[in-house]
Amino acid sequence: MTSIDRSLSQADFDRFAAVSGDNNPIHVDPTFSARTRFGRTVSHGMLLYTVLWGLIQKRYPGARQVSQHLMFPNPAYAGEAHRFSLSETASLGGSRVLATQVTRIADGAVVLDGQTEIALP
């Protein structure tokens, strides 16, 4: 297993929104988000996966993504520490299947649970 611990900030959410065009107020508007069931802004799911993709590229330089399946069972809030983890679950010739997961360190809640298949160079 490979993992890193990282906290994403509201500024990270805002920068990701600017780059992606996903300006959903649940991610970028603290006033709006305070009135939702979450009570505050939550991370873009793909921002979480982007951190995992960087981890994949460090472990498997030059890998190409073949497929991914992602679920987001719990919110990831700004300023909270998360553990970004991946583990190889299958080797299929020139490709690998990886379990991907992001957990909130404070309580162990899973905020991203998925699987990614990559092709090796």
C-alpha positions as CSV (number, residue, x, y, z in Angstrom):
1,M,0.0,0.0,0.0
2,T,1.1,3.5,-0.7
3,S,-0.4,6.5,1.1
4,I,0.1,10.2,1.9
5,D,-1.6,12.4,4.4
6,R,-2.8,15.8,3.2
7,S,-5.3,18.5,4.2
8,L,-7.1,20.5,1.4
9,S,-8.0,24.1,2.1
10,Q,-10.9,26.3,0.9
11,A,-8.3,28.0,-1.3
12,D,-7.6,24.5,-2.9
13,F,-11.4,24.1,-3.5
14,D,-11.6,27.6,-5.0
15,R,-8.6,27.0,-7.3
16,F,-9.9,23.6,-8.5
17,A,-13.3,25.3,-9.2
18,A,-11.5,28.0,-11.3
19,V,-9.6,25.4,-13.3
20,S,-12.4,22.9,-13.7
21,G,-15.3,25.3,-14.1
22,D,-17.2,23.4,-11.4
23,N,-18.4,26.4,-9.3
24,N,-21.1,24.5,-7.5
25,P,-21.8,26.6,-4.3
26,I,-21.5,23.5,-2.1
27,H,-17.7,23.7,-2.9
28,V,-17.0,27.4,-3.0
29,D,-19.7,29.3,-1.1
30,P,-19.4,29.0,2.7
31,T,-22.6,31.0,3.3
32,F,-24.6,28.8,1.0
33,S,-23.0,25.6,2.3
34,A,-23.8,26.5,5.9
35,R,-27.5,26.1,5.1
36,T,-27.0,22.6,3.6
37,R,-27.0,19.3,5.4
38,F,-23.2,19.4,5.3
39,G,-23.0,22.7,7.2
40,R,-19.9,23.8,5.3
41,T,-18.1,23.5,2.0
42,V,-17.1,20.1,0.8
43,S,-14.4,19.0,-1.6
44,H,-15.0,18.3,-5.3
45,G,-14.8,14.5,-5.7
46,M,-12.4,14.9,-8.6
47,L,-10.1,17.1,-6.6
48,L,-9.7,14.2,-4.2
49,Y,-9.1,11.8,-7.1
50,T,-6.5,14.2,-8.6
51,V,-4.4,13.9,-5.4
52,L,-4.7,10.1,-5.8
53,W,-3.7,10.4,-9.4
54,G,-0.5,12.2,-8.4
55,L,0.2,9.4,-6.0
56,I,-0.4,6.8,-8.8
57,Q,2.0,8.7,-11.1
58,K,4.7,8.7,-8.4
59,R,4.4,4.9,-7.9
60,Y,3.8,4.1,-11.6
61,P,5.5,6.8,-13.7
62,G,4.0,7.2,-17.1
63,A,0.9,5.1,-16.3
64,R,-2.3,5.8,-18.3
65,Q,-5.7,5.5,-16.8
66,V,-7.9,2.8,-18.4
67,S,-10.9,3.0,-16.2
68,Q,-12.1,4.2,-12.8
69,H,-15.0,3.7,-10.5
70,L,-15.5,6.1,-7.6
71,M,-18.0,6.4,-4.7
72,F,-18.1,9.3,-2.3
73,P,-19.9,8.0,0.9
74,N,-19.0,10.9,3.2
75,P,-18.1,14.5,2.7
76,A,-14.5,15.8,2.8
77,Y,-14.2,19.2,4.4
78,A,-11.6,21.9,4.0
79,G,-8.9,21.9,6.7
80,E,-9.3,18.3,7.7
81,A,-6.5,15.8,7.4
82,H,-7.1,12.9,5.0
83,R,-5.2,9.8,4.2
84,F,-4.9,9.2,0.4
85,S,-4.2,5.5,-0.2
86,L,-3.8,3.0,-3.1
87,S,-3.1,-0.6,-3.2
88,E,-2.6,-3.0,-6.1
89,T,-5.3,-5.6,-6.2
90,A,-4.6,-7.3,-9.5
91,S,-1.9,-7.5,-12.2
92,L,-3.2,-8.0,-15.7
93,G,-0.2,-8.2,-18.0
94,G,0.7,-4.6,-18.8
95,S,-2.0,-3.2,-16.5
96,R,-2.7,-3.0,-12.8
97,V,-5.9,-2.7,-10.9
98,L,-5.7,-0.4,-7.9
99,A,-8.0,0.1,-4.9
100,T,-8.2,3.8,-4.2
101,Q,-9.4,5.3,-0.9
102,V,-9.4,8.5,0.9
103,T,-10.2,8.5,4.6
104,R,-10.7,11.3,7.1
105,I,-7.9,10.8,9.7
106,A,-9.9,12.2,12.7
107,D,-12.6,9.5,12.6
108,G,-11.6,7.0,9.8
109,A,-14.7,7.9,7.7
110,V,-14.2,6.9,4.0
111,V,-14.7,10.0,1.8
112,L,-13.7,8.3,-1.5
113,D,-13.8,4.6,-2.2
114,G,-12.9,3.3,-5.6
115,Q,-11.0,1.2,-8.1
116,T,-8.8,2.3,-11.0
117,E,-7.2,0.3,-13.8
118,I,-4.0,1.7,-15.2
119,A,-1.9,0.7,-18.2
120,L,1.8,0.7,-17.7
121,P,4.2,2.3,-20.2
